[in-house]
Amino acid sequence: MIKTKTIHVKSSFLPVTENVTRKEATGETKKSFFGGDKPVMKNVTKSEIVDESFNEIDSMKLADDVADAIENLAVDGYRVVSTTPISSGRYHHDHELINGTNGTGGFGFGLGFSYTTAIIIIATKETI
């Protein structure tokens, strides 16, 4: 008897990072105007994730996730039969009308693209 297993490995978009500056305590203190101790602060700039990409998949993470899924299947005695990418799409469009001295005109634009949403892995295992 052959047992079949299907695994869905979801992709994710690349994180968008920015350098963000925040005040952080140094661990030192100094005397305040009223005689108490006040923490010494300094500006620290760190790269932080602020959003996710609109159009770029994190292919390295997806590759690692697929490798992990295949390894887990192998540990359970399954053999990969196929992998299939699943694609989705996005689009954006806009237009603007312009009223000028010579009449009305305008322009528009549009873009569309596809990306890999997930990878489907199908594996089988022979059982007794």
C-alpha positions as CSV (number, residue, x, y, z in Angstrom):
1,M,0.0,0.0,0.0
2,I,1.3,3.5,-0.9
3,K,0.7,6.4,1.5
4,T,0.7,9.9,0.0
5,K,1.4,13.2,1.8
6,T,1.0,16.7,0.5
7,I,2.9,19.6,2.2
8,H,2.2,23.3,1.6
9,V,5.2,25.5,2.1
10,K,4.2,29.2,2.2
11,S,6.5,31.9,0.9
12,S,6.9,35.3,2.5
13,F,7.8,38.7,1.2
14,L,11.3,40.2,2.0
15,P,11.3,42.4,5.1
16,V,11.9,46.1,4.5
17,T,14.3,47.6,6.9
18,E,15.2,51.1,7.9
19,N,17.8,52.6,10.2
20,V,15.9,53.8,13.3
21,T,17.4,56.0,16.0
22,R,16.2,55.7,19.6
23,K,17.4,56.9,22.9
24,E,18.7,54.0,25.1
25,A,20.1,53.9,28.6
26,T,23.8,53.3,28.9
27,G,23.6,51.8,32.3
28,E,25.3,54.8,33.9
29,T,23.6,57.4,36.0
30,K,24.2,61.1,36.8
31,K,22.9,63.5,39.3
32,S,19.7,65.2,38.3
33,F,18.9,68.9,38.9
34,F,16.9,67.9,42.0
35,G,19.7,65.6,43.4
36,G,18.4,62.2,42.4
37,D,20.0,59.8,40.0
38,K,19.1,60.0,36.4
39,P,20.0,57.4,33.7
40,V,22.5,58.5,31.0
41,M,20.9,58.2,27.6
42,K,22.5,58.0,24.2
43,N,21.2,57.8,20.6
44,V,21.5,54.3,19.1
45,T,20.8,53.7,15.5
46,K,19.7,50.1,14.5
47,S,18.3,48.5,11.4
48,E,14.7,47.5,12.1
49,I,12.0,45.8,10.1
50,V,9.4,48.4,9.3
51,D,7.3,46.6,6.6
52,E,7.4,43.9,4.0
53,S,8.2,44.2,0.3
54,F,5.3,44.7,-2.1
55,N,6.9,42.5,-4.8
56,E,9.9,40.5,-3.7
57,I,9.7,37.0,-2.2
58,D,12.3,36.0,0.4
59,S,13.7,33.2,-1.7
60,M,16.4,32.2,0.7
61,K,13.8,31.7,3.5
62,L,11.5,29.8,1.1
63,A,14.5,27.5,0.0
64,D,15.3,26.8,3.7
65,D,11.6,26.1,4.5
66,V,11.3,23.7,1.5
67,A,14.6,21.9,2.6
68,D,13.2,21.5,6.1
69,A,9.9,20.1,4.9
70,I,11.7,17.6,2.6
71,E,14.1,16.6,5.4
72,N,11.1,16.0,7.8
73,L,9.4,13.9,5.1
74,A,12.6,11.8,4.6
75,V,12.9,11.2,8.4
76,D,9.3,9.9,8.3
77,G,10.2,7.5,5.5
78,Y,8.6,9.5,2.6
79,R,10.2,10.0,-0.8
80,V,9.4,13.3,-2.7
81,V,7.6,12.7,-5.9
82,S,7.1,16.3,-7.1
83,T,7.3,19.9,-6.1
84,T,5.1,22.5,-7.7
85,P,5.3,26.3,-7.4
86,I,2.0,28.1,-6.9
87,S,1.9,31.6,-8.4
88,S,-0.3,34.6,-7.5
89,G,-0.3,38.0,-9.0
90,R,-0.6,41.7,-8.0
91,Y,-1.4,44.8,-9.9
92,H,-1.6,48.5,-9.4
93,H,-3.0,51.2,-11.6
94,D,-3.8,54.9,-11.4
95,H,-4.7,57.8,-13.6
96,E,-4.9,61.6,-13.4
97,L,-6.9,64.1,-15.3
98,I,-5.5,67.5,-16.0
99,N,-7.6,70.6,-16.7
100,G,-5.4,73.0,-18.7
101,T,-6.0,76.2,-20.7
102,N,-6.1,74.1,-23.9
103,G,-8.7,71.6,-22.6
104,T,-8.6,68.4,-20.5
105,G,-6.0,65.8,-20.8
106,G,-4.5,63.1,-18.6
107,F,-2.4,60.1,-18.2
108,G,-2.6,56.7,-16.6
109,F,-0.3,53.8,-15.8
110,G,-0.6,50.2,-14.7
111,L,1.7,47.4,-13.7
112,G,1.2,43.7,-13.0
113,F,3.4,40.9,-11.9
114,S,3.3,37.4,-10.6
115,Y,5.2,35.8,-7.6
116,T,5.5,32.4,-6.0
117,T,3.0,32.1,-3.2
118,A,3.9,28.7,-2.1
119,I,5.5,25.4,-3.0
120,I,3.4,22.2,-2.9
121,I,5.4,19.0,-2.1
122,I,4.0,15.6,-2.8
123,A,5.7,12.6,-1.2
124,T,4.9,8.9,-1.0
125,K,5.8,6.1,1.4
126,E,5.3,2.4,0.9
127,T,3.6,0.7,3.9
128,I,3.0,-2.9,4.6
